[in-house]
Amino acid sequence: MTTKSNPSEDLKHIRQMMEASSKFLSLSGLSGIAVGSFALAGAAIAYFIILKGGTVKYNEFIQVVNYGQNDHLRSGMLLNALFVLSGALLSSWYLCYRNSKKRNQKFWTPSAQKMVWSLFSVLSVGGAFCLLLVYHGYFKLVAASMLLFYGLALLNASKYSMQNISALAYTQMSLGLLATFFHNYGLLLWTLGFGVVHIIYGVAMYFKYDRKA
C-alpha cells in the first residue's frame, strides 16, 4: 500500500534542498565566539599595555600617532591588529572545518568558495584603505573604517550562508558610523563590535544551529 505524496510538501522539500546546495552550511557559532574573544584580547592589550592602562588617553594617543611623535605606539597597534586578525582567521577556519566534519558535510564546497571570495574581496579593499589611512595620518578613522568594511563584507557574503549574518553585518556598519562621528570612542566601539557583538552572535548561532547537529 502506497501513501499519496503531498505536492506542496514535495515542492517545499525540493526548495529546501536547492537552497541548501547553494549555501555554506558549516558556519560555526563557536567561530563567532572565538573571533570575539580574540578581539577582546586585542582590546585588552591595546588598553592595558599600549595605552598603559588608560594613562595615555585614547584621544591623546590619536593625536600622538597622527603627528608622528611616537612611532612605537603606531607599531604596537599594528602588531596587535595583526595578532587579532591572524588568531580570528585561523580559529574560524578550524572551527568551521570541525563543524563540517561533525555534520558529515564537505567543507570546501563551491558555495564555501563563493562565500570566502565575497567576504575577502571586500575585506582586502578595506584593509588596504585602513593602511592608507595610517600612512596618511588619519588614524582616528581606522576603527570606524574597519567596522564599516567588515559589515559590508559580511553583507556581501550573507547570500551564501544559511545563518542570518546580515543582522551582524548591519550591526557592525551601525557601530562603524557611530565611530566615524565619535572619534574619541573608536576603541570602545571597535571592542563592542568585534568583541561583544561577535560573542553574543556566536552564542545565539551555537544554540540555534550547532547543538542540533
C-alpha positions in Angstrom: 0.0 0.0 0.0 1.5 3.3 -1.0 0.8 6.7 0.5 0.0 9.7 -1.6 2.6 12.4 -1.6 1.7 16.0 -0.8 2.7 18.1 -3.8 3.2 21.2 -1.6 5.4 19.4 0.8 7.4 17.9 -2.0 8.0 21.3 -3.5 8.9 22.7 -0.1 11.4 19.9 0.4 12.9 20.4 -3.1 13.2 24.1 -2.5 15.0 23.5 0.8 17.4 21.1 -0.9 18.2 23.6 -3.6 18.7 26.3 -1.1 21.0 24.1 1.0 23.1 23.2 -2.0 23.8 26.9 -2.7 24.6 27.8 0.9 27.6 27.3 3.1 26.3 25.1 5.9 29.3 24.7 8.1 29.5 28.1 9.6 30.0 27.6 13.3 28.7 29.7 16.2 31.9 28.8 18.1 33.8 30.7 15.4 31.9 33.8 16.3 32.8 33.3 19.9 36.5 32.8 19.0 36.6 35.9 16.9 35.0 37.9 19.7 37.4 36.5 22.2 40.5 37.4 20.1 39.1 40.9 19.7 38.6 41.4 23.4 42.1 40.1 24.0 43.4 42.6 21.4 41.4 45.4 23.1 42.8 44.5 26.5 46.4 44.6 25.1 45.7 48.0 23.5 44.3 49.4 26.7 46.5 47.9 29.4 49.8 47.7 27.5 49.9 50.2 24.6 47.7 52.8 26.3 49.2 51.9 29.7 46.0 51.1 31.5 44.4 54.4 30.4 47.3 56.6 31.4 47.6 57.5 27.8 44.1 58.7 26.8 42.7 57.3 23.5 42.2 60.8 22.1 45.7 61.8 23.1 47.1 58.6 21.6 45.3 59.5 18.3 46.9 62.9 18.3 50.3 61.5 19.1 50.4 58.9 16.3 48.7 61.3 13.8 51.6 63.8 14.1 54.2 61.0 14.1 55.5 61.8 17.6 55.7 58.2 18.8 56.2 55.5 16.2 56.4 52.6 18.7 52.7 53.3 19.6 51.8 53.1 16.0 53.8 49.9 15.5 52.3 48.4 18.7 48.8 48.9 17.4 49.6 47.4 14.0 51.2 44.4 15.6 48.2 44.0 17.9 45.8 44.2 14.9 47.8 41.5 13.1 47.6 39.3 16.2 43.8 39.6 16.4 43.4 39.1 12.6 45.5 36.0 12.4 44.0 34.5 15.5 40.5 35.2 14.4 41.1 33.8 10.9 42.8 30.6 12.0 40.3 29.8 14.7 37.3 30.5 12.5 38.7 28.3 9.7 39.4 25.4 12.1 36.1 25.6 13.9 34.1 25.7 10.7 36.1 22.8 9.3 35.5 20.8 12.5 31.8 21.7 12.3 31.6 20.3 8.7 33.2 17.0 9.8 30.8 16.8 12.7 27.9 17.1 10.3 29.5 14.8 7.7 29.4 17.5 5.1 32.0 18.7 2.6 33.8 21.8 3.8 35.4 23.4 0.7 32.3 23.4 -1.5 31.6 25.8 -4.3 29.3 27.8 -2.0 32.0 28.0 0.6 34.4 29.3 -2.1 31.9 31.9 -3.2 31.3 33.0 0.4 35.0 33.3 1.2 35.6 35.3 -2.1 32.6 37.6 -1.3 34.0 38.2 2.2 37.6 38.7 1.4 37.2 40.7 -1.8 35.7 43.5 0.4 37.9 42.9 3.4 41.1 43.2 1.2 39.9 46.6 -0.1 39.1 47.7 3.5 42.4 46.5 4.8 44.2 48.5 2.1 42.1 51.5 2.8 42.9 51.3 6.6 46.7 51.0 5.8 46.4 54.1 3.6 44.7 56.0 6.4 47.5 55.1 8.8 50.1 56.1 6.1 48.5 59.5 5.7 48.0 60.0 9.4 44.2 59.6 9.6 44.4 57.2 12.5 41.2 58.3 14.1 39.2 56.9 11.2 40.8 53.4 11.3 38.5 51.8 13.9 35.4 53.2 12.1 36.6 52.0 8.7 37.4 48.5 10.0 33.8 48.2 11.3 32.2 49.6 8.1 34.2 47.4 5.7 33.7 44.4 7.8 30.0 45.0 7.9 29.9 45.4 4.1 31.9 42.2 3.7 29.5 40.3 5.8 26.5 41.7 4.0 28.2 40.7 0.6 28.8 37.2 1.9 25.4 36.7 3.6 23.7 35.4 0.4 25.9 32.3 0.6 25.2 31.5 4.3 22.2 29.7 5.9 22.8 31.6 9.1 21.5 35.1 9.4 24.8 37.0 9.2 23.1 40.1 7.6 21.9 41.1 11.1 25.5 41.0 12.3 26.6 43.0 9.2 24.1 45.8 9.8 25.2 46.0 13.5 28.8 46.3 12.5 28.1 49.1 10.0 26.0 51.0 12.5 28.8 50.9 15.0 31.2 52.0 12.3 29.1 55.0 11.6 29.0 55.9 15.3 32.8 55.5 15.5 33.1 57.9 12.5 31.2 60.5 14.4 32.6 59.9 17.9 36.3 59.7 17.2 37.3 59.5 20.8 35.3 56.4 21.4 36.7 54.5 18.4 38.5 51.8 20.5 35.4 51.3 22.7 33.1 50.9 19.7 35.6 48.6 18.0 35.7 46.4 21.1 31.9 46.4 21.2 31.6 45.4 17.5 34.3 42.9 17.0 34.3 41.6 20.6 31.0 41.7 22.5 28.6 41.6 19.4 30.6 38.7 17.9 30.3 36.7 21.1 26.6 37.3 21.5 26.0 36.4 17.9 28.2 33.3 18.2 26.3 32.1 21.3 23.0 32.6 19.6 24.1 30.7 16.5 25.5 27.9 18.6 22.3 27.2 20.4 20.2 27.7 17.2 22.3 25.6 14.8 25.3 23.9 16.3 23.6 22.0 19.1 21.2 20.5 16.6 23.9 18.8 14.6 
